[in-house]
Structure formats: structure tokens, C-alpha cells
Amino acid sequence: MNAALLFRRLLPALLPMLCGAVFATPYIPKDGKQVLEHLPSRADPVQRELMQMRAALSANPNDLARAAALAQRYIEQARTEGDPRYLGYAQAALAPWWKLPAPPDQVLVLRATLRQSTHQFQAALADLDAVLKHDSGNAQAWLTRATVQLVIGDYAAAKASCMRLAMRAPSLVTQTCLANVASVNGDGRASYARLKATLERQPDIDPNLRSWVETLMAEMAARLGEDADAEALYRKALAAGEPDSYLLGAWSDYLLDHGRAPEVVRLLKDKGRVDALLLRYAIALKTLGAPDARAQADALRARFDAAMLRGDTVHQREQARFELALRGDPKAAVKLALQNWAVQKEPADLRILVETAAASGDATATKTALDWIAKTKIEDRAITARAAKLKVAP
């Protein structure tokens, strides 16, 4: 199988590796006449493609190959648009096999990807382990497994899963997987340098793969304080095509950290359908003292309230940031940050835990954050600066 085709098959595993995406929750308007959004036109090439794929599957709903291909496209589109409905569509495409005692491997890997997106991490790992038990050469399963293990902070297991990609995936995928783990586990600067050198030796790689690697490298560079590198990498990734919600969020965070709120407002003014982007937009507006900052914060609060009523806990990281940055309630924020930390442990999760601990003086959050920093030796300029403000209880 050539590298481009294999990369295409790996896409559902690569997409969640750009971790931290928070999909939109339903927003209930106060005015029934309010236009919520303009639905994609049937003339849109992506929508035409999806329509054709749906029609083909409808003609034979038990065609596994067609169902898996459609589910994969829906997952990709969920990533691009930040719209959780596509994840539901993906699950629906797999309905004939979803609840079987032993679904086909294709279904198990896609189901694991969907479960990862809703923070069902242990269920996702169980699906992947079932695949790898009898197909140890399944690169997509190994990469998805590494992704989940990285999110939950099991770095040794994540590294081992990345290692199993050798000879099963493009070398750059393997090296990026390894660097992504090492970058948050005490080897940030060295792993960034290795990945940078690896990328420079491969000028003719798949554009989507390059964009994925550049986005991860931009985040690594930002954590290390290599601002020139970070900005250049972000701009390359942004120029590669229509940026997805993850890239827009990461770039917005970089801009906010560097006092560039006006750029965030321009970037996100039409992206409010995605909760994570609306959050950053509202923070930028508040930073600038804009008159509509309050209205945007209220809209976001309505979405979070609706999510809580449904028992949806996927958004706790973003909600903690909302409580701290927009509502000024450090006690509510630290409670959410601790609940979120019990589930996932990415740098963004650690940062909001540190920030809420510093703002609230919460002893549990302070100890939890400092213990993790000491354990992992994470190299992150922003986290290090904020952790220095934490006061350990005697």
C-alpha cells in the first residue's frame, strides 16, 4: 500500500491526535425567529460527496466497506467543522454492526475513534485491544491507541503504541507520534528538534500529513517559548487549506497569550457555532472591552448550562476556562478543572488546573498540578510561569 493511501486510511486516527477538540453543544434560542445557521448548500462539493455516499449505502445498508468509508468521511468532517452531528451520522452509518458482540475490525477502530471523541477512553481502548489481539499489524489501531493513552496521561503505554507503528505507517507518522508523547514527558526540546529535522528531510509528503505535523510542532514550539518557530508553523498550517476548528483554536490561544486579541476577533467573528471558538472569541472581546462581550459570554453560558442538564461532561476544560476568564468565579472553575483532570491530562488540561489553583488557592488542585509537573518534567513556558505562583499548604 502506498504512503498516500495508507495516510488516508490513518486519518480517523490522526485527527483525534490533535487533541482537545471540544464540539459544539446544542444552543436553544430565546427567539423562535432567530436564524441559527445557514445549512450547507447541496451544491457544496463536500455535501454532494456525502450525499452520494449516503445514497450508495442506503441501497445496501449492510455493505461494510461503504459504511466504513462514509463513517470515516463523517469523522473527518466533524473535525473540520467542529460539528458533533457528524459523529452521530458516523455512528448511524455503522449501526448494523455497532452492538454486535464481535464487530468487524473496521467497525471497532472507528467505534474507538468515536468513543474517544466523547471521552469514553476505557471503552475505546477495549475496542482497540480487541482488534490488536488478532491483528497486531493494524497501524490505525496502534495510532488511535497511542492517542487515547496520551490523553489519559499513560505516557509509557503511549510510547509503546507509537513504537509499534514502525514499518506499519509512514516514518513521519511514527516519529510524530513519538515526539508528541516525549514533548509532554520531559523531552520537549530534544523531541521538537528531532521532529523538525525529520520533517525537513521529507519535502514531498502528503499535504494533509504535513499540516498535521506542522500543527503539532507549532504547539510544541509555543510550549518551549520558541515563538518565531511557533508562529511560522501555525501560519504554514493555516495556509495549507481551510483550517479546522482545532487549528483555529490553537492559533487563537497563541494570539491571546501574546496580547493579540484584535486578531482573534477578526479570526473568529464568524466561527461562533463551535463552543471552543466562541469561548476564545468572547475572551478576546472581553480583553478589548468590546460592548458585545457580555452577550457572547451569555450565549456560551446557555450552551454549557444545556450540556450540564444533559449530563454532558465533555466540555469541562472549556467550561472551567469560561468560569475563570469570563465569569470570574475561581471556585467554580477549579471544581470543573479537577473533574476534567480526572478524565484527561493534556497540557491544556494541566494549564487550566494550574490557573484555577492559583486563582482559588485550592490545596487539592495545587498539589495535583505540582505533583504532575514534578512527575512528568513537562517543558511548558506558560505552565511553568503560572505554577511558580502556586502556594503549597504547610
C-alpha positions as CSV (number, residue, x, y, z in Angstrom):
1,M,0.0,0.0,0.0
2,N,1.5,3.4,-1.0
3,A,2.1,6.0,1.7
4,A,-0.7,8.4,0.5
5,L,-3.3,5.7,0.6
6,L,-2.2,4.5,4.0
7,F,-2.2,8.0,5.3
8,R,-5.8,8.4,4.1
9,R,-6.8,5.3,6.0
10,L,-5.0,6.6,9.1
11,L,-6.9,9.9,9.0
12,P,-9.5,9.0,11.6
13,A,-6.7,8.1,14.0
14,L,-4.6,11.2,13.2
15,L,-7.5,13.6,13.7
16,P,-8.1,12.9,17.4
17,M,-4.3,13.1,17.9
18,L,-4.8,16.8,17.6
19,C,-6.3,16.6,21.0
20,G,-8.6,18.9,22.9
21,A,-11.2,19.5,20.4
22,V,-14.5,20.4,22.1
23,F,-17.5,20.0,19.8
24,A,-20.5,22.3,19.9
25,T,-23.4,21.7,22.2
26,P,-26.9,22.5,21.1
27,Y,-28.0,26.1,21.6
28,I,-31.6,26.9,22.3
29,P,-32.5,30.4,21.1
30,K,-34.9,32.7,23.0
31,D,-36.5,33.9,19.8
32,G,-38.0,31.3,17.6
33,K,-37.4,33.6,14.6
34,Q,-33.7,33.7,15.1
35,V,-31.6,32.3,12.3
36,L,-29.2,29.9,14.0
37,E,-27.1,29.0,11.0
38,H,-27.2,28.6,7.2
39,L,-27.2,24.9,6.4
40,P,-24.6,23.7,3.9
41,S,-25.7,24.0,0.3
42,R,-26.4,20.9,-1.7
43,A,-24.1,22.4,-4.3
44,D,-21.2,22.3,-1.8
45,P,-18.7,19.7,-3.1
46,V,-18.3,18.0,0.3
47,Q,-22.1,17.8,0.8
48,R,-22.5,16.4,-2.7
49,E,-19.9,13.8,-1.9
50,L,-21.6,12.8,1.3
51,M,-25.0,12.7,-0.3
52,Q,-23.7,10.3,-3.0
53,M,-22.0,8.1,-0.3
54,R,-25.2,8.1,1.7
55,A,-27.3,7.1,-1.3
56,A,-24.9,4.3,-2.2
57,L,-25.1,3.0,1.4
58,S,-28.9,3.3,1.5
59,A,-29.1,1.0,-1.5
60,N,-27.2,-1.6,0.5
61,P,-27.1,-0.7,4.3
62,N,-25.1,-3.9,5.1
63,D,-22.2,-3.1,2.8
64,L,-19.4,-2.8,5.4
65,A,-16.9,-1.2,3.0
66,R,-19.3,1.6,2.1
67,A,-20.4,2.1,5.7
68,A,-16.9,2.4,7.0
69,A,-15.9,4.8,4.2
70,L,-18.9,7.0,5.0
71,A,-18.2,6.9,8.7
72,Q,-14.6,7.9,8.1
73,R,-15.7,10.9,6.0
74,Y,-18.1,12.0,8.7
75,I,-15.4,11.8,11.3
76,E,-13.1,13.9,9.1
77,Q,-15.9,16.5,8.6
78,A,-16.7,16.6,12.3
79,R,-13.0,17.6,12.7
80,T,-13.1,20.2,10.0
81,E,-16.4,21.9,11.1
82,G,-16.3,21.1,14.9
83,D,-19.9,19.8,14.5
84,P,-20.8,16.8,16.7
85,R,-23.7,15.9,14.4
86,Y,-21.3,14.3,12.0
87,L,-20.1,11.9,14.8
88,G,-23.7,10.8,15.2
89,Y,-24.0,10.3,11.5
90,A,-20.9,8.2,11.6
91,Q,-22.3,6.0,14.3
92,A,-25.6,5.7,12.3
93,A,-23.7,4.5,9.3
94,L,-22.2,1.7,11.4
95,A,-25.5,0.8,13.1
96,P,-25.8,-2.8,11.7
97,W,-22.5,-3.7,13.4
98,W,-22.4,-1.3,16.3
99,K,-23.9,-3.5,19.0
100,L,-22.6,-6.9,17.8
101,P,-20.7,-9.0,20.4
102,A,-17.7,-9.0,18.0
103,P,-17.9,-6.3,15.3
104,P,-15.5,-6.3,12.4
105,D,-12.1,-4.7,13.0
106,Q,-13.0,-1.7,10.8
107,V,-16.0,-1.0,12.9
108,L,-14.1,-1.5,16.2
109,V,-11.4,1.0,15.2
110,L,-14.0,3.6,14.0
111,R,-16.1,3.0,17.1
112,A,-13.0,3.6,19.3
113,T,-12.4,6.9,17.5
114,L,-15.9,7.9,18.1
115,R,-15.8,6.8,21.7
116,Q,-12.5,8.8,22.2
117,S,-14.3,11.9,20.9
118,T,-16.8,11.6,23.7
119,H,-14.2,10.8,26.4
120,Q,-15.2,7.1,26.7
121,F,-11.5,6.3,26.9
122,Q,-11.5,2.9,28.5
123,A,-14.2,1.7,26.1
124,A,-12.2,2.9,23.2
125,L,-9.1,1.1,24.5
126,A,-11.1,-2.1,24.9
127,D,-12.2,-1.9,21.2
128,L,-8.6,-1.3,20.1
129,D,-7.2,-4.1,22.2
130,A,-9.8,-6.5,20.7
131,V,-8.5,-5.5,17.2
132,L,-4.8,-5.8,18.1
133,K,-5.3,-9.2,19.8
134,H,-5.6,-10.8,16.4
135,D,-4.3,-8.2,14.1
136,S,-1.1,-6.8,15.6
137,G,-0.2,-5.1,12.3
138,N,-3.2,-2.7,12.3
139,A,-1.5,0.7,12.2
140,Q,-4.7,2.7,12.6
141,A,-5.5,0.8,15.8
142,W,-2.0,1.4,17.2
143,L,-2.1,5.1,16.4
144,T,-5.6,5.6,17.9
145,R,-4.4,3.6,21.0
146,A,-1.4,5.9,21.4
147,T,-3.7,8.9,21.1
148,V,-6.0,7.7,23.8
149,Q,-3.1,6.7,26.1
150,L,-1.6,10.2,25.6
151,V,-4.8,11.9,26.5
152,I,-5.2,10.0,29.8
153,G,-1.5,10.5,30.7
154,D,-0.3,7.0,30.3
155,Y,2.9,8.0,28.6
156,A,4.8,4.7,28.8
157,A,1.9,2.9,27.1
158,A,1.5,5.6,24.5
159,K,5.2,5.5,23.6
160,A,5.0,1.7,23.3
161,S,2.0,2.0,21.0
162,C,3.8,4.6,18.9
163,M,6.8,2.2,18.6
164,R,4.5,-0.4,17.1
165,L,3.9,1.9,14.1
166,A,7.4,1.3,12.9
167,M,7.3,-0.4,9.5
168,R,3.5,-0.2,9.6
169,A,3.0,3.6,8.9
170,P,4.9,6.3,7.1
171,S,8.0,7.1,9.1
172,L,7.0,10.7,9.7
173,V,3.7,9.4,11.4
174,T,5.8,7.2,13.7
175,Q,8.2,10.0,14.6
176,T,5.4,12.5,15.1
177,C,3.6,10.1,17.4
178,L,6.8,9.5,19.5
179,A,7.6,13.2,19.6
180,N,4.1,14.1,20.7
181,V,4.5,11.8,23.7
182,A,8.0,12.9,24.5
183,S,7.2,16.6,24.3
184,V,5.0,16.4,27.4
185,N,7.1,14.0,29.3
186,G,10.4,15.7,30.0
187,D,11.9,15.6,26.5
188,G,10.2,18.6,24.9
189,R,13.2,20.4,23.4
190,A,15.0,17.4,22.1
191,S,11.9,15.8,20.7
192,Y,11.0,19.0,18.9
193,A,14.4,19.2,17.3
194,R,14.3,15.6,16.2
195,L,10.8,16.1,14.6
196,K,11.9,19.3,12.9
197,A,14.9,17.6,11.4
198,T,12.7,14.7,10.2
199,L,10.2,17.0,8.6
200,E,12.9,18.9,6.8
201,R,14.2,15.7,5.2
202,Q,10.8,15.0,3.7
203,P,9.8,17.9,1.5
204,D,7.4,16.0,-0.8
205,I,5.0,14.5,1.8
206,D,1.2,14.4,1.7
207,P,-0.1,18.0,2.3
208,N,-2.6,16.8,4.9
209,L,0.2,14.9,6.8
210,R,2.4,18.0,6.6
211,S,-0.3,20.2,8.0
212,W,-1.0,17.7,10.9
213,V,2.7,17.6,11.8
214,E,3.2,21.4,11.5
215,T,0.2,22.0,13.8
216,L,1.6,19.7,16.5
217,M,5.1,21.2,16.1
218,A,3.6,24.7,16.4
219,E,2.2,23.7,19.8
220,M,5.5,22.2,20.8
221,A,7.4,25.3,19.8
222,A,4.9,27.5,21.7
223,R,5.3,25.4,24.9
224,L,9.0,25.8,24.6
225,G,8.9,29.5,24.1
226,E,10.2,29.3,20.5
227,D,7.8,32.0,19.3
228,A,9.3,32.6,15.9
229,D,9.1,28.9,15.1
230,A,5.6,28.6,16.5
231,E,4.2,31.5,14.5
232,A,5.8,30.3,11.3
233,L,4.5,26.8,11.7
234,Y,1.0,28.0,12.6
235,R,0.9,30.2,9.5
236,K,2.1,27.3,7.3
237,A,-0.6,25.1,8.6
238,L,-3.2,27.8,8.2
239,A,-2.1,28.4,4.6
240,A,-2.4,24.7,3.7
241,G,-6.2,24.9,3.2
242,E,-9.4,25.5,5.1
243,P,-8.3,25.3,8.8
244,D,-10.3,23.0,11.1
245,S,-11.6,24.1,14.4
246,Y,-8.7,22.6,16.3
247,L,-6.1,24.6,14.4
248,L,-8.2,27.8,14.7
249,G,-8.4,27.2,18.5
250,A,-4.7,26.6,18.9
251,W,-3.8,29.6,16.9
252,S,-6.2,31.8,18.8
253,D,-4.7,30.6,22.1
254,Y,-1.3,31.6,20.8
255,L,-2.5,35.0,19.8
256,L,-4.3,35.6,23.2
257,D,-1.1,34.6,25.0
258,H,0.8,37.2,23.1
259,G,-1.7,40.1,23.6
260,R,-3.1,39.9,20.1
261,A,-6.8,39.9,20.9
262,P,-7.8,42.0,17.9
263,E,-6.5,39.3,15.6
264,V,-8.6,36.7,17.4
265,V,-11.7,38.8,17.0
266,R,-11.1,39.0,13.3
267,L,-10.3,35.3,13.0
268,L,-13.3,34.0,14.9
269,K,-16.1,36.5,14.3
270,D,-18.0,34.1,12.1
271,K,-17.0,30.9,14.0
272,G,-19.3,31.1,17.0
273,R,-21.1,27.9,16.2
274,V,-18.2,25.9,17.8
275,D,-18.2,26.3,21.6
276,A,-14.4,26.2,21.9
277,L,-14.1,29.0,19.3
278,L,-16.9,31.1,20.8
279,L,-15.1,30.9,24.1
280,R,-11.9,32.3,22.7
281,Y,-13.9,34.9,20.8
282,A,-15.6,36.0,24.0
283,I,-12.3,36.2,25.9
284,A,-10.8,38.3,23.1
285,L,-13.8,40.7,23.2
286,K,-13.6,41.0,27.0
287,T,-9.9,41.7,26.7
288,L,-10.7,44.6,24.4
289,G,-13.6,45.8,26.4
290,A,-15.9,45.3,23.5
291,P,-19.6,46.1,24.1
292,D,-20.9,42.7,22.9
293,A,-18.5,40.7,25.1
294,R,-21.3,40.1,27.6
295,A,-23.8,38.9,25.0
296,Q,-21.3,36.3,23.7
297,A,-20.5,35.1,27.2
298,D,-24.2,34.8,27.9
299,A,-24.7,32.7,24.8
300,L,-21.8,30.4,25.8
301,R,-23.2,30.1,29.3
302,A,-26.5,28.9,27.9
303,R,-24.7,26.2,25.9
304,F,-22.8,25.0,29.0
305,D,-26.0,25.0,31.1
306,A,-27.7,22.9,28.5
307,A,-24.8,20.5,28.4
308,M,-24.9,20.1,32.2
309,L,-28.6,19.4,32.1
310,R,-27.9,16.5,29.7
311,G,-25.1,15.2,31.9
312,D,-22.5,16.0,29.2
313,T,-19.1,16.3,30.8
314,V,-17.0,16.5,27.6
315,H,-16.7,20.3,27.9
316,Q,-15.3,20.6,31.4
317,R,-12.0,22.0,30.4
318,E,-13.6,24.8,28.3
319,Q,-16.2,25.4,31.0
320,A,-13.5,25.8,33.6
321,R,-11.8,28.4,31.4
322,F,-15.2,30.1,30.9
323,E,-15.8,30.3,34.7
324,L,-12.4,31.7,35.3
325,A,-11.8,34.1,32.4
326,L,-15.4,35.3,31.7
327,R,-17.4,34.9,34.9
328,G,-14.5,35.5,37.4
329,D,-15.5,32.5,39.6
330,P,-12.3,30.7,40.5
331,K,-14.1,28.3,42.9
332,A,-16.5,27.1,40.3
333,A,-13.6,27.0,37.8
334,V,-11.3,24.9,40.0
335,K,-14.0,22.4,40.7
336,L,-14.5,21.9,37.0
337,A,-10.8,21.8,36.3
338,L,-10.3,19.0,38.9
339,Q,-13.2,17.0,37.4
340,N,-11.7,17.4,34.0
341,W,-8.3,16.4,35.2
342,A,-9.7,13.1,36.5
343,V,-10.5,12.2,32.9
344,Q,-7.9,13.8,30.7
345,K,-4.3,15.1,31.2
346,E,-3.2,17.1,28.2
347,P,-1.1,20.3,28.5
348,A,-4.3,22.4,28.2
349,D,-5.9,20.4,31.0
350,L,-2.8,21.0,33.2
351,R,-2.7,24.7,32.4
352,I,-6.3,25.3,33.4
353,L,-5.8,23.3,36.5
354,V,-2.7,25.4,37.4
355,E,-4.5,28.7,36.6
356,T,-7.6,27.8,38.6
357,A,-5.5,26.5,41.5
358,A,-3.6,29.8,41.6
359,A,-6.8,31.9,41.4
360,S,-8.7,29.9,44.0
361,G,-5.9,28.8,46.3
362,D,-7.4,25.3,46.3
363,A,-4.9,23.0,48.0
364,T,-6.0,19.8,46.2
365,A,-5.7,21.4,42.8
366,T,-2.3,22.9,43.8
367,K,-0.9,19.6,44.9
368,T,-2.3,17.7,42.0
369,A,-0.8,20.1,39.5
370,L,2.6,20.4,41.2
371,D,2.9,16.6,41.6
372,W,2.2,16.1,37.8
373,I,4.7,18.7,36.8
374,A,7.3,17.1,39.0
375,K,6.5,13.6,37.7
376,T,6.5,14.4,34.0
377,K,9.0,17.3,33.9
378,I,6.9,18.9,31.3
379,E,8.6,21.8,29.4
380,D,5.9,24.4,29.0
381,R,6.7,28.1,29.4
382,A,3.2,29.2,30.3
383,I,2.6,26.4,32.8
384,T,6.0,26.9,34.5
385,A,5.3,30.6,34.9
386,R,1.9,30.0,36.4
387,A,3.0,27.2,38.6
388,A,5.5,29.5,40.2
389,K,2.6,31.4,41.7
390,L,1.2,28.3,43.4
391,K,1.5,28.2,47.2
392,V,1.8,24.8,48.8
393,A,-0.2,24.4,52.0
394,P,2.1,23.7,55.0
